[in-house]
Amino acid sequence: MQTIKSIKNLKGMKILVRVDFNVPIKNKSVIDDSRIVASLPTIKYLSDAGAKVILIAHLGRPDGEVVPELKLDSVAECLSNLLKKQVKKIETKNFKFNNEALHKLRDSIDQMELGQVVMFDNIRFSPYESKNTGTLAKDLASLADAFVLDGFAVAHRASASVTGVAKYLPSYAGLLLEEEINGLKKILKKPKKPFIAIMGGIKVSTKVPVMLNLLPKVSNILIGGGILNSYLKCRKYGVGMSKVDGSCDKIMKKMGKKRKMILPVDLVVGDNKGRNFRIVRLGKKPHNICTGHEAIYDIGPESICLFSSYIKKSQTIVWNGAVGYFEQKPYNIGTLSIARLVASRSKGRAYGVIGGGETLQAMKEIEMGEFVDLISTGGGAMLEFLSGRKLPGIEALK
């Protein structure tokens, strides 16, 4: 896989760059620009070298239709402010190009100034993007001299703007993609021991393959959140109204026999409003943890201390997913505590990697993200990579 630093002369080259700018927007303003900021090094590198930079991005799930609320005007404005120069948005009609439209588009791109940055509107407005059908990939490729994939968060998608374009152009990894791949490879190939994984969140089915792939490598896996609920349910504990995924029962039981899984020793149960909560000890034998109208919402104080003892001894840490109902106080205490522990251990005593929306939000809330070695922008892509699967976007660059 070649990176953009291997391109000898960028001056005047027309470069298509697939980024991940799928950011939250409120009142027509970007409220979290972290994904945009993450791709700035690649954009600046190309622009400063005199390339004509054409960005491709998506926002939300418009399902092949033009949805006004999902247009990228706010994103283009945010990027303009970050780059301190205007980023012009290229308007297209649903990305359905005829020969005349393509000819005009090529002319306008040819007339771009050296170092100029422009941006297409939401690529998912095209009905051909997600399924990689029609001539969309070929049409986009005809506008440029080379293709760069910088959005690790979309690298697990075999879409027209991720894998399709790469078939028609010399293709390279951007600086962000290169950083994330190298960081995750470091974990899979030669992680320093003790190596711990912290797994939480609700989507159990996406985490189990990762846990199985990491089992031979890790010293321990600390579990919380929906993964814990599902494991306890399959071990015949009464979990009340806790969210569980029953599709992984056999695998969860198999993992439990490996003796590498570390369970909490106490749990916070209560209602979903954060009222009437209490702390319950987790016994070794199955028992009713909470009543029928209660649910497990967080790990307890003794569990935080237990998890802390493992984190403080570790030399490699991977964390994905909240260990509690992070959105509701006081059920965010466990997750925020884990975030502080991981950040304080990383960049020096341990190599720390985090990923996933809730995990990143927790780190942002405590304002300690700068102390983590690698913050992966791709939750789903990170999980697929760590599970040992090949990502279509990365394979297309080889």
C-alpha positions in Angstrom: 0.0 0.0 0.0 1.4 3.3 -1.1 0.9 6.6 0.8 0.6 10.1 -0.5 4.3 10.8 0.5 5.3 8.4 -2.3 3.9 10.7 -5.0 6.9 12.5 -6.4 5.4 15.7 -7.9 2.0 16.8 -6.7 2.0 20.2 -8.2 -0.9 20.6 -10.6 -2.2 17.1 -10.0 -6.0 16.6 -9.6 -6.5 14.5 -6.5 -9.8 12.9 -5.4 -9.8 12.5 -1.7 -12.4 10.3 0.1 -12.7 11.6 3.7 -15.0 10.9 6.5 -16.8 14.1 7.5 -19.9 12.4 8.9 -20.2 14.9 11.8 -23.1 16.0 14.0 -24.8 19.2 12.9 -27.2 21.3 14.9 -28.8 24.6 13.7 -26.8 24.4 10.5 -23.5 24.3 12.4 -21.0 21.5 13.0 -21.0 20.8 16.8 -18.1 18.3 16.8 -15.4 18.9 14.1 -13.0 16.2 15.3 -13.3 14.1 12.2 -12.7 17.1 10.0 -9.7 18.1 12.0 -8.3 14.5 11.8 -8.1 14.8 8.0 -6.5 18.3 7.9 -2.9 17.0 7.7 -3.7 15.1 4.5 -5.6 18.0 3.0 -2.9 20.5 3.9 -0.1 18.2 2.7 -1.7 18.0 -0.8 -2.8 21.6 -1.0 0.6 23.0 0.2 2.3 20.8 -2.5 0.2 22.5 -5.2 -2.3 19.8 -5.9 -5.9 20.5 -6.8 -7.8 18.8 -4.0 -11.3 17.4 -4.7 -13.0 16.1 -1.5 -15.7 13.4 -1.4 -17.7 12.9 1.8 -21.0 11.8 3.1 -23.4 12.8 5.9 -26.0 10.6 7.4 -28.1 8.1 5.5 -30.0 9.8 2.7 -30.4 6.5 0.8 -29.8 7.8 -2.6 -32.1 10.8 -2.3 -31.3 14.5 -2.0 -32.1 15.4 1.6 -31.7 19.2 2.2 -30.8 18.7 5.9 -27.9 16.4 4.9 -26.2 18.8 2.5 -22.6 19.6 3.2 -22.8 23.4 3.3 -22.1 23.5 7.1 -19.2 21.1 6.7 -17.7 23.1 3.8 -18.0 26.3 6.0 -16.3 24.5 8.9 -13.5 23.3 6.8 -13.0 26.7 5.3 -12.6 28.2 8.8 -10.1 25.5 9.8 -8.0 25.9 6.6 -8.4 29.7 6.7 -9.4 29.7 3.0 -12.6 29.1 1.1 -13.6 25.6 0.2 -16.0 25.8 -2.7 -18.8 23.2 -2.9 -19.4 21.5 -6.2 -23.1 21.3 -6.9 -24.3 18.2 -8.8 -27.8 16.8 -9.5 -27.9 13.6 -7.6 -24.5 12.7 -9.1 -26.2 11.5 -12.3 -23.7 12.7 -14.9 -24.3 12.8 -18.6 -21.5 13.6 -21.1 -22.2 17.3 -21.1 -22.3 17.5 -17.3 -19.0 15.6 -17.0 -17.4 17.8 -19.6 -18.3 21.0 -17.7 -17.2 19.5 -14.5 -13.8 18.5 -15.9 -13.4 22.0 -17.3 -14.1 23.6 -13.9 -11.7 21.3 -12.2 -9.0 22.0 -14.8 -9.4 25.7 -14.1 -8.8 25.3 -10.3 -5.9 27.2 -8.9 -2.9 25.3 -7.5 -3.5 24.2 -3.9 -7.3 25.0 -4.2 -9.6 22.7 -2.2 -13.2 22.0 -3.4 -15.8 19.6 -2.2 -18.7 17.6 -3.7 -22.0 17.5 -1.9 -23.1 14.4 0.0 -22.0 11.5 -2.1 -24.8 9.3 -0.6 -27.2 11.5 -2.5 -26.3 9.2 -5.4 -28.3 6.0 -5.6 -25.2 4.2 -6.9 -22.8 5.1 -4.1 -23.6 2.4 -1.4 -24.0 -0.5 -3.8 -21.2 0.6 -6.1 -23.3 0.2 -9.2 -23.7 2.2 -12.4 -20.9 4.4 -13.7 -20.5 6.6 -10.6 -17.0 5.3 -9.7 -15.8 5.6 -13.3 -17.3 9.1 -13.7 -15.6 10.3 -10.6 -12.3 8.8 -11.5 -12.4 10.6 -14.9 -12.1 13.9 -13.1 -8.7 13.3 -11.5 -5.2 12.0 -11.8 -5.1 10.0 -8.6 -7.2 8.8 -5.7 -6.5 9.1 -1.9 -8.5 7.3 0.8 -8.1 9.1 4.1 -11.4 8.1 5.8 -10.5 5.0 7.9 -14.1 5.1 9.2 -15.4 4.2 5.7 -12.6 1.7 4.9 -14.9 -1.2 5.7 -17.5 0.0 3.0 -17.2 -1.4 -0.5 -18.9 1.7 -2.0 -18.3 3.5 -5.2 -16.3 6.3 -3.6 -14.2 4.0 -1.5 -13.3 0.9 -3.5 -14.9 1.7 -6.9 -12.8 4.8 -7.8 -9.6 2.9 -6.8 -10.0 0.5 -9.8 -9.6 3.4 -12.3 -6.9 5.5 -10.7 -3.5 5.2 -9.0 -4.5 5.0 -5.4 -2.9 6.0 -2.1 -3.5 6.1 1.6 -3.8 9.5 3.3 -1.9 10.4 6.4 -4.8 9.7 8.7 -5.5 6.3 7.2 -1.8 5.4 7.4 -1.7 6.5 11.1 -4.7 4.4 12.1 -3.6 1.3 10.2 -0.1 1.4 11.7 -1.5 2.0 15.2 -3.9 -1.0 15.0 -1.3 -3.2 13.4 1.0 -2.5 16.4 -1.7 -4.1 18.6 -2.3 -7.2 16.5 1.4 -8.0 15.7 3.6 -7.4 18.7 1.6 -5.9 21.6 3.6 -5.4 24.8 2.3 -7.4 27.8 0.3 -7.1 30.0 -2.2 -6.4 27.2 -5.8 -5.6 28.2 -8.9 -5.0 26.1 -11.9 -3.2 27.6 -15.1 -4.0 25.8 -18.5 -2.4 26.4 -21.4 -0.9 24.4 -24.7 -2.4 23.3 -23.7 -4.0 19.9 -22.6 -7.3 21.2 -22.5 -9.0 17.8 -19.8 -6.6 16.5 -17.6 -7.0 19.6 -17.6 -10.8 19.9 -15.5 -11.4 16.8 -12.9 -8.9 18.1 -12.8 -10.5 21.5 -12.3 -14.0 19.9 -9.5 -12.7 17.7 -7.8 -10.9 20.6 -8.1 -13.8 23.1 -4.8 -15.5 22.2 -3.0 -12.1 22.4 -4.5 -10.4 25.4 -3.7 -10.9 29.1 -7.3 -10.0 30.0 -10.6 -8.7 28.7 -12.6 -6.4 31.0 -16.2 -6.3 30.1 -19.1 -4.0 30.8 -22.2 -2.5 29.2 -24.4 -4.6 26.9 -21.7 -7.2 26.5 -21.8 -7.8 30.3 -25.6 -7.9 30.3 -25.7 -10.5 27.5 -23.0 -12.6 29.2 -24.8 -12.6 32.5 -28.1 -13.5 30.9 -26.7 -16.5 29.1 -25.2 -17.6 32.4 -28.8 -17.6 33.9 -28.5 -14.4 36.0 -31.6 -12.3 36.3 -30.9 -9.0 34.5 -34.4 -7.5 34.6 -35.0 -5.0 31.8 -31.3 -4.8 30.8 -30.5 -4.6 27.1 -29.1 -7.9 25.9 -28.2 -9.7 22.7 -29.2 -13.3 22.8 -27.7 -14.2 19.4 -24.2 -14.8 20.9 -25.0 -17.1 23.8 -22.8 -20.0 22.7 -19.8 -17.8 21.9 -20.2 -15.9 25.2 -20.2 -19.2 27.2 -17.1 -20.4 25.2 -15.3 -17.1 26.0 -16.1 -17.4 29.7 -14.2 -20.7 29.9 -11.0 -19.1 28.7 -10.6 -17.4 32.1 -9.3 -14.2 30.6 -12.6 -12.3 31.0 -12.7 -10.0 34.0 -16.2 -9.3 35.2 -17.3 -6.4 37.5 -17.8 -7.3 41.1 -20.6 -4.9 41.7 -23.2 -3.2 39.5 -25.4 -0.1 39.6 -29.0 -1.0 38.9 -32.1 1.3 38.7 -34.4 3.1 36.3 -33.5 4.8 33.1 -34.0 8.3 34.6 -31.1 7.9 37.0 -33.3 7.8 40.0 -33.9 5.0 42.6 -30.5 3.4 41.8 -28.6 1.0 44.1 -25.4 -0.9 44.1 -25.6 -4.7 43.9 -22.9 -7.2 44.5 -22.3 -9.7 41.6 -22.3 -13.2 43.1 -20.3 -16.1 41.5 -23.5 -18.2 41.3 -26.5 -17.1 39.2 -29.0 -14.9 41.0 -31.4 -12.1 40.3 -29.3 -8.9 40.0 -32.3 -6.6 39.6 -36.1 -6.7 39.7 -38.3 -6.9 36.6 -38.7 -3.1 36.3 -35.0 -2.4 36.8 -31.9 -2.7 34.6 -28.1 -2.8 34.9 -26.8 0.7 34.0 -23.2 0.9 35.2 -20.3 -0.9 36.9 -20.0 -0.1 40.6 -17.3 1.6 42.7 -15.5 -1.7 43.6 -15.5 -2.7 40.0 -13.9 0.6 39.0 -11.1 -0.1 41.5 -10.8 -3.7 40.2 -10.6 -2.5 36.5 -8.1 0.2 37.6 -5.7 -2.4 39.0 -5.5 -4.1 35.6 -5.2 -0.8 33.6 -2.4 0.5 35.9 -0.4 -2.7 35.2 -0.9 -2.8 31.5 1.5 -1.9 28.7 -1.1 -2.1 25.9 -4.7 -1.0 26.1 -7.6 -1.3 23.6 -10.9 0.2 24.6 -14.2 0.2 22.6 -17.6 0.9 24.1 -19.0 2.5 27.2 -19.3 0.3 30.4 -22.6 1.9 31.4 -25.5 4.0 30.2 -23.2 6.8 29.5 -25.8 9.3 28.3 -27.6 9.4 31.7 -26.1 10.7 35.0 -25.1 9.1 37.3 -24.6 6.1 35.1 -21.7 7.7 33.3 -19.4 7.5 36.3 -17.9 4.1 35.3 -17.2 5.1 31.7 -15.7 8.5 32.7 -13.5 6.7 35.3 -12.2 4.3 32.7 -11.5 7.2 30.3 -9.4 8.9 32.9 -7.5 5.7 33.8 -6.8 4.9 30.1 -5.6 8.5 29.3 -3.4 8.6 32.4 -1.7 5.3 31.5 -1.2 6.0 27.8 1.6 7.7 25.9 4.5 6.4 27.9 3.8 3.6 30.4 1.3 1.9 28.0 0.2 2.2 24.3 -3.4 3.2 24.4 -6.0 2.9 21.6 -9.6 3.9 21.8 -12.5 3.8 19.3 -16.3 4.0 19.1 -18.7 6.9 19.4 -19.4 6.7 23.2 -15.8 6.0 24.0 -14.6 9.1 22.0 -17.4 11.2 23.6 -16.3 10.2 27.1 -12.7 11.1 26.3 -13.8 14.4 24.9 -15.9 15.1 28.0 -12.9 14.7 30.3 -10.7 16.7 27.9 -7.9 14.1 28.0 -7.9 12.8 24.4 -4.5 14.3 23.7 -2.9 11.8 26.2 -4.1 8.7 24.2 -1.7 7.3 21.7 -4.4 6.6 19.0 -8.0 7.7 18.8 -9.5 5.8 16.0 -12.1 7.7 14.0 -13.8 4.5 12.8 -15.8 2.5 15.3 -17.1 -0.1 13.0 -13.9 -0.2 10.8 -11.7 -0.5 13.9 -13.7 -3.4 15.2 -13.6 -5.2 11.8 -9.8 -4.6 11.6 -9.2 -5.9 15.1 -11.4 -8.9 14.4 -8.9 -9.9 11.6 -11.1 -9.1 8.7 -9.8 -7.5 5.6 -11.3 -4.0 4.9 -12.4 -3.5 1.3 -11.1 0.1 1.2 -7.6 -0.9 2.4 -7.5 -3.9 0.1 -8.4 -1.7 -2.9 -5.2 0.4 -2.3 -2.9 -2.6 -2.6 
